Amino acid sequence: MNELKQRFGLSQEALKLIACLTMLLDHIGVILIQSTGLRIVGRISFPIFCFLLVEGVYHTSNPRKYGTRLLISVFLSELAYDLARFGQWNWQKNSVMITLFLGFVALSVIKNKNSILLKILLVGGVLIAARFLGGDYGWFGVIVILMFGLTRRLPFRNLIQLACLLLLFVLYKGGIASYAVFSIIPIALYSGKKVTSSKAAQWAFYLFYPVHLLVLYFIGLLL
């Protein structure tokens, strides 16, 4: 199975592309045309981004630079998110980039060699911060990120992750959020390979989020 995934599986860039395209469809469905169908397709994007974040955290040679890129993305994304979703600054609702950054912080705490008690306290603090900062998915999103982090080395990890996604998105979230469980299909096909190490390609994926939101915002103004 691993040999097949290495030969025919999805590269990291392919998985990122799937996440970006489904996110784009989701945002078109909420910002421009109010389409439930597009929003359903878009449900698979967030778990994929969470999975990719976990892979990035555990494979990066420089966690500080990785976290800095995420933090820069938080600041670059906020105005674009507020304009696209609300047409103005909104201090109560914030972009998903805050949630991803806090997930990075929580994973960094888990990777650290501190005591179990200290890890629990620090991760609890991150979850509280996620609750009050108002990012998309909030503390729930951090839980999804931690789930992928804690299960990444387990045998039959894809089956375990599917069960966790069913528990989180179907039993807890419900509604169209339930379609997020289908994200396990591209995740299970992930080969672990990278096609390119280009910094330009790396930043292109980071910038896609704020840029596409701004484009949708201006299209909405024209319409």
N, C-alpha and C positions, 0 to 999 in steps of 0.2 A: 504493500500500500504506500509506504513512504517513497519507494522508488518511482511509483506512478505519479505521486504528487510532485516529486522533483522534476519529472520529465514533462508532465502535462498540467501541473497545477498553476494557480494564479500567482504571479509575481507580486511583490509589495506594491509596485506602481499600478498594476492592474486592479488590485484590491482598493487602492486609494481612488482610482478612477471610478470604480463602481460606487464608492461612498460619495464622491463628489457629485456624480451625475444623479444619483437618487436623491441627494440632498437638494440639488437644483430643482428637480421635479417637485419635490415637497414644497419648496419655497415658491415656485410658480403657482402651485395649487393653493397656497394660503395668501400670497401677496397680490397676484394678478387676476386669477380666474375662479377662485373658490371651488376647487375640484377635490372631492373626497377621494376619487380614484388616484390622483397624483399624490395625495397625502398618504394613502395606503402604501404606495410604492416607496415613498420617502421614509417610511418607518424603519426600513432596514439600514439606513445610513448611520444612525447614532451608534448601535452596537458595533458596527464595523470600525468606526472612528475610535471607539473605546478599545477594541482589540488592537488596532494599529498603535495606539498610544502605549499600551502595555508592551508590545513588541519593541517599540522605540526605547522605552525606559530601560528594558532589560538588555538591550543590545548596544545602546549608545556608549561610546568610549569617554564621553564628556557630559555627565548629567547636568552640570551647571549651564553649559551652552544650550542643551536641550530645553531646560526649564526657562532660560532666558528667551529663546525663540517663542515658546508658548506664551510667555508674559507679554512680549512685544505684540503677538497676535491678539491678545486680550485687548490691548489699548487701540490697536488698529481696527478692530472689529466693532467696538462698542457703538460708535457714531453710525456706522453703516447699518448695524442691526436696529438701532432705535429709529432711524429714518425709514428703513424698509418696513418695519412692523408697525410703527406708531406715528410716523411722519414728523417726529420731534424727539428731543431728549426725553428719556424716561428713566428715572433713577430707581424705580422699583423693579423693573424687569431688565435683565441683562442677557448677553449672548451666551451661547453654549461654550464659548472659549474659556469663560471663567470656570465652568464645571470641569472642563478638560484639564485646566491648569491645577485646580484643586485635586483632581484625580492623580495628577503627576506628583503632587506633594504627598498625598496619602500613600502612593506606591513607594516613594522615596523613604518614607517613615518605615514601611514594612521591610524594605531592603536593608535598612540600617541595623546595626548589631545591638541596639538598645534592648532592654528587658521587655518581656511580653506586656507587663503592666503599663510601662511607659508608652509602648506602641499603641495599646488600646486607648490610652488617654489622649495621645496626639491625634490618632485617627478620628476619635470622637470629636475632638476640637475642629478638625477639618470638616466633618459632617455638619457640625453646628454652623460653621462659617458658610458652607454651601447652602444651608437652609435659609440664612438671612441675607446672603448676597444676591439672591434672586436670579441666578443664571438658569438658562434652559435645562430642565431635568433635575437641577439642584442636587440635594443630598442623594436622591435616587440614582442620578447619573454617576455619582462617585461610587455608590454601591456596585453598579454594573462594572465599572472599571476595576474595582477591587476583586470582583468575582473572576474576571478574566485573568487578573494577576495571580490570584490564589490557586487557580485550576490549571495554569499553563503547563505544569510539569506532571500532571496526573495522568495515569493510563486511561485510555478511552476518554480523553479530555473533551472531545467534541460532543459525545453523548452527555457528559456531565454538564457541559456548558449549555446544551440544548435544554436539559432539565431545569437548569437555573433560569434560563431565559423564559421558559414556560411559567415558572413560578413568579418571576418578577413582572413580566410584561402581560401575561394572560391573567393570572390570578390576582395580582396586585393592581396593575394599571387598568387592564381591560380595554374595551372599545377598540378603536383602530390601532392603538398601541400594540395590541396582540400580534399584529402582522410583523412586528420586529423579530419574532422568532425565526422568520425565514432568512434572516441575516446569517444564520449558522451555515447555510449552504455555501456561500462564497468563502466564509471563514474556514470551513472544513476543507475547501479546495486550495487554501493558501499553501504555497510551496516553501515559503521562507526565503526565497531568492529575491535579490534586488537586480534590476536591469541596469540601473545607472547610479552613480554616486555623485552626480552633478549637483552642485549647490544651487544652481539656477532652478533645476527641476524641483529640488527640495523646497525652496522658497515659493515656487509657483503654487504648490499645494497649500502652503500656509496662507498665501495671499488670495487664494481662490474664494475663501469664505467672505472676507469683506468686499472684494471686488464684485462678486456676483450679486451680493445684496445691494450694492450701490447701483449696479446696472438695472436690477429689477425695480429699484426705487424710482429711477429716472424714467424707465419704461412706463411705470404706473402713473407718473405725472403726465406723460404724453397721452396716455389713454384716458 
